Amino acid sequence: MEYFDVVFPLNIGPLTYRCGTSMASTLTPGMLVSAPLKRRLAKGIVLGRSPAVPTGDIKDLHGIICDAPLLTVSMLTLMNWMSDYYMAERGLVLKTMLPAEIFNKPQPRRGIASSAHCESSADYQLKQLDPPDTAAAGFIKSMSEGGYRTTLLYAPSSDYEHSFLATVLRDIRNVIILAPEVTLAEGLFPAFTRRFGDRVSLFHNELSRGTRSEVLSRISSGRSDIVLGTRSTVFTLMKKVSMIAVLNEHSSCYKEEKTPYYNARDVAVMRGFIEKIPVLLSSPCPSMESVHNCEKGKYNLITPQAPVGRPKVKIVDMRYERKSRPYLAKTIVDKAERYIRSHSRISFVINRRGYSTMLRCDDCDHVEECPSCRIPLIFHKKELSLKCHYCGYTISPPARCTRCKGHNIRMTGAGTQRIQEDLEELLGTGTVRIDSDITAKKSALKKALTDALGLDSRIVVGTKLMSKRLALSKGFSMAAVLNPDILLNVPDFRAPEKAYQEITSVAGTIKNDGELFIQTRMPQHYLYQHLRRYDYLSFVKEENKRRLELDYPPYSRLMLIRCISEKNLSKELSGICEKVPEDVRVLGPQASITTSGKNEFRILLKSSVRGSLHAAAGRFIAAFTNIKDVKIRVDVDPVTI
């Protein structure tokens, strides 16, 4: 008898099974097998022979499902790295890596129909780079040398980013392309299909299970050798991968929001390192971590000098501007009116859905807040309700102040609903609104996108969600960002970086000869000065000085620990915090209440030594391992804190 370790797509570690000599001679790491697990047969992956003869009641392997290994040695190595780095059981990592169809395969459907891509991007064309494009030629030459290297493309525009990739793909096969969101992946799919035909497959979690199974079949058979998809596409099981490309590498959408909290961009880099293949990261405004890796020599940086047209950026100082409404500069309204008369499309972006920002009492300045999240409730006119945009808590607007019982309460600020109402009154024309309230249903989203780019629609009002949905359209002659200061005033050290990236995405929807207006009461802020010149690398240098002073990434590492329990764990957590390594700074614990009424304690760990962070997190995990009431969530390299 011989013994093998098997891992299942569950929140458990590997289990050891016994098998006869004849079966053992055919078993190799990565094979898919069936084995008894909790009174049923389950499918799992063989890791290899058990290093020690186990004791106790050992069950027998039931059978081999696939003759060839499903996971290569490289993919098993990647799984082990993710388990260690993101501090998650290998079973959960396996569940993340392999599509559910592997373990419960439905009948394939005919055809490769995907969820309908947005009309806004159906006609998007990949541009031909003017030969010779020295940046593309240099990258292609470096690829011919073989081996691993990560290259960061600081793209002058999204169009260039996509065209650069298409140019690189002309003479290469077996490529994985990651896009941060389904909308972008589906928008690019027709364009890449027109260029490369049936070689391209689209894969993401919103496809039907039958369609996903058919796509997986096309990939495994080699009929499709270019796979375009979202975060989980980084785990595509190709027989041989030649390159991995990560578009908009700065996007927080690459970060998984549940265990294991992996970042697909970083996993792509590690997979490239393990498999000795090149990795291309690209963005018009790359993450500061990636730029820092270029400065340290870990990545190669490409900064093309291609001439690119961009809309003019105009800063509107709301401290002195005449206003059509308290939150709308007259300059912008007048300019919008001129564009409408010339039959052009314009957009207004405000990062607050709902009607008014908050309900405030003029007598005592009390603002109605969510009792759990302690953030202002937002008024929604259509539903006549106050809502928390974090947890969904909803109440009817009170007739009197809940603190002083006064009657002088009023709505302040503006959300998308109020801006929409005011613009229709000021400009005398209809508008289309795109925010998460509208797009909760796919049918409503499709209608909104169709209306937004229809011949009769001149004004679109929305949140940053609008820019993501219309990322490939370039259909606007003017855009106005109405409340960017709110992006800078959130308690997040990455706030300026995220604000730059979000405003850049708005600029990407405007025609090259158009205009981008930014309303602000902080025109002197360095963000706006760099934005006006489209000088992102200078912005990064200035932002880096501030990060270095405060010892924040990329000059340190972060780890966020969340402990959830019915009990008050303040005393226990404070005791653990006192025992962490000296080179780890502890921020917290910070207590809050979850939507289910439980206590949640957040501890942020910061250090420049990765091993010390893992050792500190290990103390928290070990302290509550055998306590069922306490759930521990470990987020390595969090993108929001």
Secondary structure in CASP SS format (residue, H / E / C, confidence):
PFRMAT SS
TARGET T0000
AUTHOR 0000-0000-0000
METHOD secondary structure of the structure
MODEL  1
M C 1.00
E E 1.00
Y E 1.00
F E 1.00
D E 1.00
V E 1.00
V E 1.00
F C 1.00
P C 1.00
L C 1.00
N C 1.00
I C 1.00
G C 1.00
P C 1.00
L E 1.00
T E 1.00
Y E 1.00
R E 1.00
C E 1.00
G C 1.00
T H 1.00
S H 1.00
M H 1.00
A H 1.00
S C 1.00
T C 1.00
L C 1.00
T C 1.00
P C 1.00
G C 1.00
M C 1.00
L E 1.00
V E 1.00
S E 1.00
A E 1.00
P E 1.00
L C 1.00
K C 1.00
R C 1.00
R C 1.00
L E 1.00
A E 1.00
K E 1.00
G E 1.00
I E 1.00
V E 1.00
L E 1.00
G E 1.00
R E 1.00
S C 1.00
P C 1.00
A C 1.00
V C 1.00
P C 1.00
T C 1.00
G C 1.00
D C 1.00
I C 1.00
K C 1.00
D E 1.00
L C 1.00
H C 1.00
G E 1.00
I E 1.00
I C 1.00
C C 1.00
D C 1.00
A C 1.00
P C 1.00
L C 1.00
L C 1.00
T C 1.00
V H 1.00
S H 1.00
M H 1.00
L H 1.00
T H 1.00
L H 1.00
M H 1.00
N H 1.00
W H 1.00
M H 1.00
S H 1.00
D H 1.00
Y H 1.00
Y C 1.00
M C 1.00
A C 1.00
E C 1.00
R H 1.00
G H 1.00
L H 1.00
V H 1.00
L H 1.00
K H 1.00
T H 1.00
M H 1.00
L C 1.00
P C 1.00
A H 1.00
E H 1.00
I H 1.00
F C 1.00
N C 1.00
K C 1.00
P C 1.00
Q C 1.00
P C 1.00
R C 1.00
R C 1.00
G C 1.00
I C 1.00
A C 1.00
S C 1.00
S C 1.00
A C 1.00
H C 1.00
C C 1.00
E H 1.00
S H 1.00
S H 1.00
A C 1.00
D C 1.00
Y C 1.00
Q C 1.00
L C 1.00
K C 1.00
Q C 1.00
L C 1.00
D C 1.00
P C 1.00
P C 1.00
D C 1.00
T H 1.00
A H 1.00
A H 1.00
A H 1.00
G H 1.00
F H 1.00
I H 1.00
K H 1.00
S H 1.00
M H 1.00
S H 1.00
E C 1.00
G C 1.00
G C 1.00
Y C 1.00
R E 1.00
T E 1.00
T E 1.00
L E 1.00
L E 1.00
Y E 1.00
A C 1.00
P C 1.00
S C 1.00
S H 1.00
D H 1.00
Y H 1.00
E H 1.00
H H 1.00
S H 1.00
F H 1.00
L H 1.00
A H 1.00
T H 1.00
V H 1.00
L H 1.00
R H 1.00
D H 1.00
I C 1.00
R C 1.00
N C 1.00
V E 1.00
I E 1.00
I E 1.00
L E 1.00
A C 1.00
P C 1.00
E C 1.00
V H 1.00
T H 1.00
L H 1.00
A H 1.00
E H 1.00
G H 1.00
L H 1.00
F H 1.00
P H 1.00
A H 1.00
F H 1.00
T H 1.00
R H 1.00
R H 1.00
F H 1.00
G H 1.00
D H 1.00
R H 1.00
V E 1.00
S E 1.00
L E 1.00
F E 1.00
H C 1.00
N C 1.00
E C 1.00
L C 1.00
S C 1.00
R H 1.00
G H 1.00
T H 1.00
R H 1.00
S H 1.00
E H 1.00
V H 1.00
L H 1.00
S H 1.00
R H 1.00
I H 1.00
S H 1.00
S H 1.00
G C 1.00
R C 1.00
S C 1.00
D C 1.00
I E 1.00
V E 1.00
L E 1.00
G E 1.00
T C 1.00
R H 1.00
S H 1.00
T H 1.00
V H 1.00
F H 1.00
T C 1.00
L C 1.00
M C 1.00
K C 1.00
K C 1.00
V C 1.00
S C 1.00
M E 1.00
I E 1.00
A E 1.00
V E 1.00
L C 1.00
N C 1.00
E C 1.00
H C 1.00
S C 1.00
S H 1.00
C H 1.00
Y H 1.00
K E 1.00
E C 1.00
E C 1.00
K C 1.00
T C 1.00
P C 1.00
Y C 1.00
Y C 1.00
N E 1.00
A H 1.00
R H 1.00
D H 1.00
V H 1.00
A H 1.00
V H 1.00
M H 1.00
R H 1.00
G H 1.00
F H 1.00
I H 1.00
E H 1.00
K C 1.00
I C 1.00
P E 1.00
V E 1.00
L E 1.00
L E 1.00
S E 1.00
S E 1.00
P C 1.00
C C 1.00
P C 1.00
S C 1.00
M H 1.00
E H 1.00
S H 1.00
V H 1.00
H H 1.00
N H 1.00
C H 1.00
E H 1.00
K C 1.00
G C 1.00
K C 1.00
Y C 1.00
N E 1.00
L E 1.00
I E 1.00
T C 1.00
P C 1.00
Q C 1.00
A C 1.00
P C 1.00
V C 1.00
G C 1.00
R C 1.00
P C 1.00
K E 1.00
V E 1.00
K E 1.00
I E 1.00
V E 1.00
D E 1.00
M C 1.00
R C 1.00
Y C 1.00
E C 1.00
R C 1.00
K E 1.00
S E 1.00
R E 1.00
P C 1.00
Y C 1.00
L E 1.00
A E 1.00
K H 1.00
T H 1.00
I H 1.00
V H 1.00
D H 1.00
K H 1.00
A H 1.00
E H 1.00
R H 1.00
Y H 1.00
I H 1.00
R H 1.00
S C 1.00
H C 1.00
S C 1.00
R C 1.00
I E 1.00
S E 1.00
F E 1.00
V E 1.00
I C 1.00
N C 1.00
R C 1.00
R C 1.00
G C 1.00
Y C 1.00
S E 1.00
T C 1.00
M E 1.00
L E 1.00
R E 1.00
C E 1.00
D C 1.00
D C 1.00
C C 1.00
D C 1.00
H C 1.00
V E 1.00
E C 1.00
E E 1.00
C C 1.00
P C 1.00
S C 1.00
C C 1.00
R C 1.00
I C 1.00
P E 1.00
L C 1.00
I E 1.00
F E 1.00
H E 1.00
K C 1.00
K C 1.00
E C 1.00
L C 1.00
S E 1.00
L E 1.00
K E 1.00
C C 1.00
H C 1.00
Y C 1.00
C C 1.00
G C 1.00
Y C 1.00
T E 1.00
I E 1.00
S C 1.00
P C 1.00
P C 1.00
A C 1.00
R C 1.00
C C 1.00
T C 1.00
R C 1.00
C C 1.00
K C 1.00
G C 1.00
H C 1.00
N C 1.00
I E 1.00
R E 1.00
M E 1.00
T E 1.00
G C 1.00
A C 1.00
G C 1.00
T H 1.00
Q H 1.00
R H 1.00
I H 1.00
Q H 1.00
E H 1.00
D H 1.00
L H 1.00
E H 1.00
E H 1.00
L H 1.00
L H 1.00
G C 1.00
T C 1.00
G C 1.00
T C 1.00
V E 1.00
R E 1.00
I E 1.00
D C 1.00
S C 1.00
D C 1.00
I C 1.00
T C 1.00
A C 1.00
K C 1.00
K H 1.00
S H 1.00
A H 1.00
L H 1.00
K H 1.00
K H 1.00
A H 1.00
L H 1.00
T H 1.00
D H 1.00
A H 1.00
L C 1.00
G C 1.00
L C 1.00
D C 1.00
S C 1.00
R C 1.00
I E 1.00
V E 1.00
V E 1.00
G E 1.00
T C 1.00
K H 1.00
L H 1.00
M H 1.00
S H 1.00
K H 1.00
R H 1.00
L C 1.00
A C 1.00
L C 1.00
S C 1.00
K C 1.00
G C 1.00
F E 1.00
S E 1.00
M E 1.00
A E 1.00
A E 1.00
V E 1.00
L C 1.00
N C 1.00
P C 1.00
D H 1.00
I H 1.00
L H 1.00
L H 1.00
N C 1.00
V C 1.00
P C 1.00
D C 1.00
F C 1.00
R C 1.00
A H 1.00
P H 1.00
E H 1.00
K H 1.00
A H 1.00
Y H 1.00
Q H 1.00
E H 1.00
I H 1.00
T H 1.00
S H 1.00
V H 1.00
A H 1.00
G C 1.00
T C 1.00
I E 1.00
K E 1.00
N E 1.00
D E 1.00
G E 1.00
E E 1.00
L E 1.00
F E 1.00
I E 1.00
Q E 1.00
T E 1.00
R C 1.00
M C 1.00
P C 1.00
Q C 1.00
H C 1.00
Y H 1.00
L H 1.00
Y H 1.00
Q H 1.00
H H 1.00
L H 1.00
R H 1.00
R H 1.00
Y C 1.00
D C 1.00
Y H 1.00
L H 1.00
S H 1.00
F H 1.00
V H 1.00
K H 1.00
E H 1.00
E H 1.00
N H 1.00
K H 1.00
R H 1.00
R H 1.00
L H 1.00
E H 1.00
L H 1.00
D C 1.00
Y C 1.00
P C 1.00
P C 1.00
Y C 1.00
S C 1.00
R E 1.00
L E 1.00
M E 1.00
L E 1.00
I E 1.00
R E 1.00
C E 1.00
I E 1.00
S E 1.00
E C 1.00
K C 1.00
N C 1.00
L C 1.00
S H 1.00
K H 1.00
E H 1.00
L H 1.00
S H 1.00
G H 1.00
I H 1.00
C H 1.00
E C 1.00
K C 1.00
V C 1.00
P C 1.00
E C 1.00
D C 1.00
V C 1.00
R E 1.00
V E 1.00
L E 1.00
G E 1.00
P E 1.00
Q E 1.00
A E 1.00
S E 1.00
I E 1.00
T C 1.00
T C 1.00
S C 1.00
G C 1.00
K C 1.00
N E 1.00
E E 1.00
F E 1.00
R E 1.00
I E 1.00
L E 1.00
L E 1.00
K E 1.00
S E 1.00
S C 1.00
V C 1.00
R H 1.00
G H 1.00
S H 1.00
L H 1.00
H H 1.00
A H 1.00
A H 1.00
A H 1.00
G H 1.00
R H 1.00
F H 1.00
I H 1.00
A H 1.00
A H 1.00
F H 1.00
T C 1.00
N C 1.00
I C 1.00
K C 1.00
D C 1.00
V C 1.00
K E 1.00
I E 1.00
R E 1.00
V E 1.00
D E 1.00
V E 1.00
D C 1.00
P C 1.00
V C 1.00
T C 1.00
I C 1.00
END
